[in-house]
């Protein structure tokens, strides 16, 4: 089992790109500001 660093815990490979699942513990304002209110974002070039 690979030990992931905390920042990499919500990352998964999907449809040829890394996807980051936004943590549930963030406030609505933080989600809006950081992730434009999305539940999951694509990492890297899109």
Chimera marker file (.cmm) of the C-alpha trace (Angstrom):
<marker_set name="trace">
<marker id="1" x="0.000" y="0.000" z="0.000" r="1" g="1" b="0" radius="0.5"/>
<marker id="2" x="1.374" y="3.359" z="-1.012" r="1" g="1" b="0" radius="0.5"/>
<marker id="3" x="1.267" y="5.960" z="1.745" r="1" g="1" b="0" radius="0.5"/>
<marker id="4" x="-0.201" y="9.130" z="0.264" r="1" g="1" b="0" radius="0.5"/>
<marker id="5" x="0.659" y="12.547" z="1.567" r="1" g="1" b="0" radius="0.5"/>
<marker id="6" x="-2.365" y="14.446" z="2.959" r="1" g="1" b="0" radius="0.5"/>
<marker id="7" x="-2.682" y="16.718" z="-0.086" r="1" g="1" b="0" radius="0.5"/>
<marker id="8" x="-3.019" y="13.698" z="-2.402" r="1" g="1" b="0" radius="0.5"/>
<marker id="9" x="-5.789" y="11.867" z="-0.544" r="1" g="1" b="0" radius="0.5"/>
<marker id="10" x="-8.729" y="13.078" z="-2.613" r="1" g="1" b="0" radius="0.5"/>
<marker id="11" x="-7.053" y="12.571" z="-5.979" r="1" g="1" b="0" radius="0.5"/>
<marker id="12" x="-8.080" y="9.847" z="-8.416" r="1" g="1" b="0" radius="0.5"/>
<marker id="13" x="-7.427" y="8.964" z="-12.042" r="1" g="1" b="0" radius="0.5"/>
<marker id="14" x="-10.514" y="9.355" z="-14.253" r="1" g="1" b="0" radius="0.5"/>
<marker id="15" x="-10.943" y="9.545" z="-18.030" r="1" g="1" b="0" radius="0.5"/>
<marker id="16" x="-7.250" y="10.147" z="-18.689" r="1" g="1" b="0" radius="0.5"/>
<marker id="17" x="-6.860" y="12.958" z="-16.153" r="1" g="1" b="0" radius="0.5"/>
<marker id="18" x="-6.265" y="13.378" z="-12.433" r="1" g="1" b="0" radius="0.5"/>
<marker id="19" x="-9.396" y="14.460" z="-10.582" r="1" g="1" b="0" radius="0.5"/>
<marker id="20" x="-9.349" y="16.186" z="-7.189" r="1" g="1" b="0" radius="0.5"/>
<marker id="21" x="-12.412" y="15.721" z="-5.006" r="1" g="1" b="0" radius="0.5"/>
<marker id="22" x="-13.113" y="18.866" z="-3.012" r="1" g="1" b="0" radius="0.5"/>
<marker id="23" x="-13.173" y="18.141" z="0.754" r="1" g="1" b="0" radius="0.5"/>
<marker id="24" x="-16.570" y="18.275" z="2.484" r="1" g="1" b="0" radius="0.5"/>
<marker id="25" x="-15.209" y="20.233" z="5.472" r="1" g="1" b="0" radius="0.5"/>
<marker id="26" x="-14.586" y="23.411" z="3.467" r="1" g="1" b="0" radius="0.5"/>
<marker id="27" x="-17.155" y="26.166" z="3.909" r="1" g="1" b="0" radius="0.5"/>
<marker id="28" x="-19.388" y="27.145" z="1.003" r="1" g="1" b="0" radius="0.5"/>
<marker id="29" x="-17.463" y="30.429" z="0.674" r="1" g="1" b="0" radius="0.5"/>
<marker id="30" x="-14.120" y="28.611" z="0.463" r="1" g="1" b="0" radius="0.5"/>
<marker id="31" x="-15.456" y="26.200" z="-2.159" r="1" g="1" b="0" radius="0.5"/>
<marker id="32" x="-16.814" y="29.113" z="-4.197" r="1" g="1" b="0" radius="0.5"/>
<marker id="33" x="-13.506" y="30.990" z="-3.981" r="1" g="1" b="0" radius="0.5"/>
<marker id="34" x="-11.121" y="28.075" z="-4.559" r="1" g="1" b="0" radius="0.5"/>
<marker id="35" x="-13.057" y="25.690" z="-6.785" r="1" g="1" b="0" radius="0.5"/>
<marker id="36" x="-15.886" y="27.827" z="-8.229" r="1" g="1" b="0" radius="0.5"/>
<marker id="37" x="-18.354" y="25.714" z="-6.257" r="1" g="1" b="0" radius="0.5"/>
<marker id="38" x="-17.426" y="22.459" z="-8.020" r="1" g="1" b="0" radius="0.5"/>
<marker id="39" x="-17.497" y="19.074" z="-6.259" r="1" g="1" b="0" radius="0.5"/>
<marker id="40" x="-14.523" y="17.798" z="-8.243" r="1" g="1" b="0" radius="0.5"/>
<marker id="41" x="-11.899" y="19.515" z="-10.379" r="1" g="1" b="0" radius="0.5"/>
<marker id="42" x="-9.476" y="18.298" z="-13.034" r="1" g="1" b="0" radius="0.5"/>
<marker id="43" x="-5.802" y="18.775" z="-12.218" r="1" g="1" b="0" radius="0.5"/>
<marker id="44" x="-3.242" y="19.822" z="-14.810" r="1" g="1" b="0" radius="0.5"/>
<marker id="45" x="-4.017" y="21.063" z="-18.294" r="1" g="1" b="0" radius="0.5"/>
<marker id="46" x="-7.661" y="20.895" z="-19.332" r="1" g="1" b="0" radius="0.5"/>
<link id1="1" id2="2" r="1" g="1" b="0" radius="0.2"/>
<link id1="2" id2="3" r="1" g="1" b="0" radius="0.2"/>
<link id1="3" id2="4" r="1" g="1" b="0" radius="0.2"/>
<link id1="4" id2="5" r="1" g="1" b="0" radius="0.2"/>
<link id1="5" id2="6" r="1" g="1" b="0" radius="0.2"/>
<link id1="6" id2="7" r="1" g="1" b="0" radius="0.2"/>
<link id1="7" id2="8" r="1" g="1" b="0" radius="0.2"/>
<link id1="8" id2="9" r="1" g="1" b="0" radius="0.2"/>
<link id1="9" id2="10" r="1" g="1" b="0" radius="0.2"/>
<link id1="10" id2="11" r="1" g="1" b="0" radius="0.2"/>
<link id1="11" id2="12" r="1" g="1" b="0" radius="0.2"/>
<link id1="12" id2="13" r="1" g="1" b="0" radius="0.2"/>
<link id1="13" id2="14" r="1" g="1" b="0" radius="0.2"/>
<link id1="14" id2="15" r="1" g="1" b="0" radius="0.2"/>
<link id1="15" id2="16" r="1" g="1" b="0" radius="0.2"/>
<link id1="16" id2="17" r="1" g="1" b="0" radius="0.2"/>
<link id1="17" id2="18" r="1" g="1" b="0" radius="0.2"/>
<link id1="18" id2="19" r="1" g="1" b="0" radius="0.2"/>
<link id1="19" id2="20" r="1" g="1" b="0" radius="0.2"/>
<link id1="20" id2="21" r="1" g="1" b="0" radius="0.2"/>
<link id1="21" id2="22" r="1" g="1" b="0" radius="0.2"/>
<link id1="22" id2="23" r="1" g="1" b="0" radius="0.2"/>
<link id1="23" id2="24" r="1" g="1" b="0" radius="0.2"/>
<link id1="24" id2="25" r="1" g="1" b="0" radius="0.2"/>
<link id1="25" id2="26" r="1" g="1" b="0" radius="0.2"/>
<link id1="26" id2="27" r="1" g="1" b="0" radius="0.2"/>
<link id1="27" id2="28" r="1" g="1" b="0" radius="0.2"/>
<link id1="28" id2="29" r="1" g="1" b="0" radius="0.2"/>
<link id1="29" id2="30" r="1" g="1" b="0" radius="0.2"/>
<link id1="30" id2="31" r="1" g="1" b="0" radius="0.2"/>
<link id1="31" id2="32" r="1" g="1" b="0" radius="0.2"/>
<link id1="32" id2="33" r="1" g="1" b="0" radius="0.2"/>
<link id1="33" id2="34" r="1" g="1" b="0" radius="0.2"/>
<link id1="34" id2="35" r="1" g="1" b="0" radius="0.2"/>
<link id1="35" id2="36" r="1" g="1" b="0" radius="0.2"/>
<link id1="36" id2="37" r="1" g="1" b="0" radius="0.2"/>
<link id1="37" id2="38" r="1" g="1" b="0" radius="0.2"/>
<link id1="38" id2="39" r="1" g="1" b="0" radius="0.2"/>
<link id1="39" id2="40" r="1" g="1" b="0" radius="0.2"/>
<link id1="40" id2="41" r="1" g="1" b="0" radius="0.2"/>
<link id1="41" id2="42" r="1" g="1" b="0" radius="0.2"/>
<link id1="42" id2="43" r="1" g="1" b="0" radius="0.2"/>
<link id1="43" id2="44" r="1" g="1" b="0" radius="0.2"/>
<link id1="44" id2="45" r="1" g="1" b="0" radius="0.2"/>
<link id1="45" id2="46" r="1" g="1" b="0" radius="0.2"/>
</marker_set>
